[in-house]
Amino acid sequence: MNPRPADPRRTVPQHRPRLFPGALLVPLLLLLTTSCTDTNTGSAPRRGASGVGDPLFPTLGNGGYDVTHYGLTLDYAPATHRLRGTARITARTTRALSSFHLDLAGLHVRETTVNSRPARATRHSTELTLTPATALPKDRTFTTTVVYDGKPKTLTDPDGSREGWLRTADGAVGLGEPTGSMTWFPGNNHPSDKAAFDIAVTVPRGYAAVSNGELTRRTTRNGRTTHHWRTRDPMATYLATVAIGRFDIHTTTADGLPQYVAIDPTEAKASRDVPAQITKITAWERRTFGPYPFASTGAIVDHLPDLGYALETQTKPYFAAAPDQRLIVHELAHQWFGNSVTPRTWKDMWLNEGFATYAEWLWTEQHHGRTAQQTFDDFYDGTDDESKGIWAFPPAAPPSPGHVSDPPVYGRGAMALHQLRRAVGDPAFFRILRTWLKTHRHGNADTKQFITLSKRLSGKPLDKLFKTWLYAKAKPAR
């Protein structure tokens, strides 16, 4: 994410949507869940946790299972703002389950099944609890289907920024950082549970529906067109997107990497260089950070000028208006830092934003601008336009959900990386970055692992450096 070019998005709250009354009625027979014994542990099935215990967002995500695939079939009517959806979720139990949770905000649940048998469903706030007809043993793959519809919600943050399902002038877009994806599909809504996605979106003929991954098929029937998108590599739910509207589509292939750029006609003139910039910047980041982690690249340039931020949606960063070059650098860098290597918890957000911000510094340094040291000095002295507020708290320890995207996570996170580069030298520094990306490709990692790797590869005692720049509350001495 990057708050430019509009007002900084400096607060990401924990949303508390209103209570959603009502539950699905199922035959009484299905309320009696068949008991089984966990053959691996001998323990009886029990209810899955309603959160994964994230230090900043404890109610996000769910325990007891690991999702491997989402199959989303969506039908959206822009004129009425109604969404119809079927989510087919394939997962594997990590313990024997009598019931389990999915995250879902709003929308009406019409039908739920587990392994093709009707399942009892109850709602409380953003928790959808499913009780299968037969308890699920440990280490078993199971499939859940949820049929739902309604007018999807837009979630408003305390600072006025918005996420979830947002209407645009000619359609809508789904944005999910950190909680918004649950407004348009049910899931295990936490970065620690990544999965492959197939997303099919049906819209009126003449509209485009752009999503993550590759467009595998497009069919038109009875005046409506279905766009089939596939993401084979694991993706966190907050990185999923669907942008619906009238877009100019630009496709090309550069160095064997397909590129798909969708541009709202309103932004076409200001974005005429965006496809070429995507090609150029992706190539530079491949040379700098190592192999591109996904099967395609691209971007979505929409017309939502009041949104106030861009987002690193996987394979196609979302821009609410025509982006400048540094913003493209930032969001494309997230494809490596954040999308491929994803934080294990939200408190490690600096592993996303500090790294993407430092990518901007490196790009500027290598393209006839300030050196990274000069940018560091301007941040330290407070003369850089983006340096305001960077000393409010240490970047690896956001004090609350409302601060997870504040300036220290971006600017001071980048400063920590620059200090590491100075301490170990360029060869070791870039070896650390490339090894980090290779070791944790398509997985999750945390700050402790990055520190351990840096010390091992550099052979230097770096504990004081990281303690000072990642965890110390006061402004460090240079």
N, C-alpha and C positions, 0 to 999 in steps of 0.2 A: 504494500500500500504506500501511497505517497500523497500528502495533502495538497501539493501544488496541482493546478495553478490557482485554485480558489482559496478561501480561508482554510487554515490548517485544520485537519481532523485530528484533534489532540485528545479526544476522549472516546474510549470505547467502553460503554457501560455493560453491566450485566442486566439484560432485559427481564422484566417481570410482567409478561403479558397477563391480562385478566383471566380469571377462572373460566374455563369453557364448560358449561353445564351439559349434562346429558351423557349417556353412554349407549352403546349398541345393545339391543336386546337380542339375546340368543336363547335357544331352548335350554330349559333347566338342566337337561342331561349334560350339556357342555360345561356347566359350572363345576361339575365334579371332575377334577383333573386326576388322571390316572397316576398313581404313585409308581416310582421306579427307584432303583438304587444306583448311584454313581459307581459304575463298575471299576473305575480307576481309584477312587478314594474311599468307597464304602459309605459315602455320605448321601443323605436323602436329597432330592431336588428341592431347591428353594428359590425364592423370588430374586431376580437379578437386580442389581443396584440401580438406582435412578440417577446416578451421576458417577463419574470416574474419579472424583476427588481432586479435580484440578485446583491448585492453590488459589487461583484468582476467580475461576468460574466453577465452583464445586458441583453445581447441578447440571452442567453440560455433559453430554455423552451418557453412556449407560454401561453397566457392568454385566459380565457373564457370557459375552459373545464377541466375536470378531467378524465384521462384515467383509466379504470378499468381492461382492458385486452388487451394484444397483442397476436395475432395469426400470427406467422411468418412461412411461407413456403419457404424454401431456397433450391436452387440447385447450387452446386459449382463444377466446373471442374478444378482440380488442374493444369492440363496440360496447359490450356489456361488462367487460372486466371480469369475466368468469373463467375459471380454470377447472378443468376436469382432469384427474390424474389417476394412474394406477402405478404403484410402486411395488416392484417385485424384488425383494431383498434376499440375497443369498448370504448366509453367515455360518460360522462354526462356533459351537458352544465351547467355552473355556471352563465351565463347570455344569453340573446337572441343574436344569432350570425348570421350575414349576410355572414361572411366568417371567416376562422380561419387558423392558421399556423401549420405546422409540421417542425421539424428540419431534414434536409437531405443534406449531402455533397456529391457532385458528383452523379454518376449513372444516368441512363436515365429513366425517368418516362414515362411509356407507356399507363397507364390507371388509372383513378381515379373515384371513386364513393362515394357518401354519401347516406346511406340508400338505396343502390342498384340502385340509379339513377346517371347517369353521372354527374360529377362535373367539373367545370372549374378549371384548375390548372395553376399557374404561378410560375416562379422561379426567385429568386434574392439572390445571394450568397448562404447561407445555409438555406434560408427560402423557403419552399414550401407552397404556399397559395392556399387554396381550397375554391371555392365558390359553395355551393350546389345549386341545382335547386330550392329548397325552403328553406327559412331561418329557422334556428333552434330555437325554443322557449327555454326559460330558464327551467332548471331542467328536461330536456328530455334526455333519452339515445339515442345515435345514433351510427352508425357503418360506418367507413370509410375504403375503400379498395384502396390500392396503389399497382399497378403492376409495377415492375422496373427491370432493368438489367444493366450490365456493369462490368467494372473492378473496384472494390472498392478501395478507396484511403487509403494510409497511411499518417497520419498527423505527421509532424516533429516539435518538440518543439525547441525553441531557444537554449536550452542546448544540443541538439542533440538526446534526447530521443524521442521515437516514440510511437504512439498509433493509434487506428483505426483498419484497416484491414491489418495485417502483414503476409507476406509470410514466411513460414518456409521451412526447407530442403525438407519436404515431404508433405506439405499442406499449411495451413494458420490458423490464429487465429484472432478473433475479441476482442479487448480490448478497454475499453471505458472511462477511467478516465482522465480528466473530460468531454471531448467532443466527444470521438472517436466513440461512438455507432452510431452516425448519419452517419457514413461512410458505414454502412451495413444494417440499417433499419431506416425508418422514424419514428419519435416519438416526444413526449413532453420531450425533453432531459434536464431535471433538476431534482435534487434529491427530490424536494418537491412533485413530482407527481409519486408515486409508483403504480405498477400494477402487476397483475398476468400475467404469460407468458406461452404460448405453442409454442415450437420451433421445427419444423420438418425440418431436413436437409438431402438432398439426395446427396450422393457422390458415386464415383466408388466403386464397390465391392472390399473388401480388405482394404478399408479405414474405420476408425472410425470417427464419428462426436460426440463430447462430449460437452454437454451444461449444463445449470443450472438445478437443481431440480432432478427429477427422470425419468429414461428411462422407458416409458410406453409401447413402441412397437418398433420392428425393422422388416422391411420387405425388401425383395430383389426381384427386377423385372428387366428383360432385362439388367442384368449386373450392376445394380445400387442399392444401399441400402439406405433406408430412416430410419433415427433414430428420434424417436418422444420423446421429452423431455417436462416435465410439471413442472412448478413452481406455486404452488397454493398460496403461501404466497406472499405478495406484495414485489416488487423488483424495485429499482431505475434503470433507463436505463443504468447508467454507470457501473453497476454491472453485466450486461448481457454479456455472452460470448458464442462463438462457437469455439472449437478447432478441426481442421480437420487434420488427419494424420494417421500414423500406430502406434497404441498404444498397449502396454500390459495392460490388464484390470485386476484389482484386486478388488473383491467384498467380503464383509463380513457384518455381523450384530453384533454389540456390544451393550449390554444393551438395546436392542430393537431399536437401531438406525442404519439404513442401511448406508453402506459406499461404495463409488465408487471412486477408484483411477485409473487414466489413466497415464501410464508412457511411454514416448518415449523410444524405445529399446536402443538408443544411451546413455540414462541416466540410464538404468536399473541397472547396477552394482553399481553406486554411489547412487542409490535411493532404494536399496533393503530393507532398514529399514523404508522407508517412510510410507507404509500402517500401520505398527505397531505403528509408531510415531503418525500418525493421530488418531488412536484409543486411545492411551495413553493420548495425549494432549487434545483431545476433552473431555475425561472423567474428566481430571483435571479441565478444564475450566467450565464444568458443575457443578462440586463441588464448584468451586470458585465464579462463576457469576450467577448460577442459571440454570434453564432448557434451553437446547439447543433450539434455536428459530425456527428451520426448520425441515423438514421431513427427511432429509438425510444430510450426511457430505461426505467429500472426498477431492480430489485434482486432479489437472492436472500438471504433470511434463513434460514439453515439451523440445525441444532442440532448443533454440533460444538464444545462449550464449551472443550475443551482445546487448540484450534488456536492461539490466542494472537494472531491478526492478522486484519485484513480485507484484501481485495484488489480492485483496480480493474478486474476483468474487464469487457471492453468491452460497453457498453450496460446491463449488469446487474452492478454491484458485488456482490461476495460478502461476506456477513457471517456469521460463524460462530455468532453469537447476536444478540439484539436490539441494534441499535446506538443510540448516543446521537446527538444532533443534529449535533455537530461532526464526528463520524466520518462521517456521511452527507455533510456539506459536503466533507470531505477526499476521499472516494472519488469523488463526483460531479465534483469539480474535475479529477480525473484524466482524465475523458472528454475534456477540452480539453488538459490538460497531461500528456502521457505516452501517451494513447491515440490522439488525433488527431495531435498533434505528438510524435513518439517520438524518444528519444535515438538518435543514430547508434551510440554504443557505451555500454557499461554504466558507464563512468567519468563520464558526464554524467547520472547518476541524479538529481542535485540539480535538474535541469530538470523532473523529475517531482515529487519529494518536497518540495523547497523551495517550489515554486509551490503545491502543494496545501496545504502547511502555512500559507503566507501567505494562501491563500483562507480558512482558518479564522480568521486574525487579522482579515481584512476583514469577514467575517460577524459576528464578535463586536463589532467596532467599530460596525457599522451596525445592530446589534440590541441596543443598550442594555447593552453590556458594556464591558470594557476597550478603550481605543483601541489601535490597532496600536503606537503609540509606547509605551504603558504595557506592552504585552506584550513588546516589544523590550527595554525596560528590565529587566523581570523575568527575561528570558532572560540578558541581559548580567550581571545581578547574581547569577544562580543561584538566585533565589527561586521561579521557575516550576517546577512539578513535572516538566516535560518538558525542562528545561535541563541535566540532568546529562549530562556527557560531550561537550558540543557543541564544546569546544575541543581535542578529541583530534587532529584533523587538519583541513585545509581542505576545504570541502565539494566543490569541483570536482576534488579529487585524492585519492580513496579509495586507501589504500595497498595494498589487496589485495582479492580477492573476498569475504573474510570481513567486510569493513567497508563494503560498498556500501550497506547500509541502516542504518548507525550514526547516532547522534544528530546529528553535524555535517551530514549530508546533508539532514536535515529542518530542524532548528532554526536552524543557522547559514546554511543556504541561504535560509530565510525572512528572516533578518536582513539578508542581502545585498540581497534585494529591497526591504526597507524602507529601507535606506540609499540605494538607487537612487531610490526614490520621494521621499525627502527632498531628494536632490540635484537632481532634475529637475522636481519639482512634480507634482501630481496629473494635470493635463491631459496632460502629456507621458508620464507613467508609464503611464496606462491606454491611451494611444495606442500605446505600445510593446507592451504586452501584446496588444492587439487586432491590431496589425499582425503580430506574431510568429505568432499563431494563424492569421491569414488567409494569410500568406506560405507557411507550412509545413504547411498543412492536409493531413492524410492522408499526411504525409511524415515524413522524418527530419531532425534538426538537431542542432547541437552548441553548446557554450558559446561558442566563438569567434564563431559567427554571431549569438548573442544579444548579445554585447558590441558587435559591429559595428553591429547594428541600433540598440541603445540610444544609441550615440554619434551615429549619423546622425540619428535622429529628434529627439534632444534638443539637438543642436548643442553639447554640452558635452564637455570632456575628462574621460573617466570611467576612464581606464586605472588610475589610482592607486586609485580606489574598488574596482574589481573585483579588482585585484591584492591589496588588503588583505583583502577580505571573502571572496573565493573561493579564493585561493591562498596567502596568508600562513599560516605555521604557528603563529605566536604569537597570543595573544588581542589583537585590535586595540584601540587607544585610541579612545575615543569623541570 
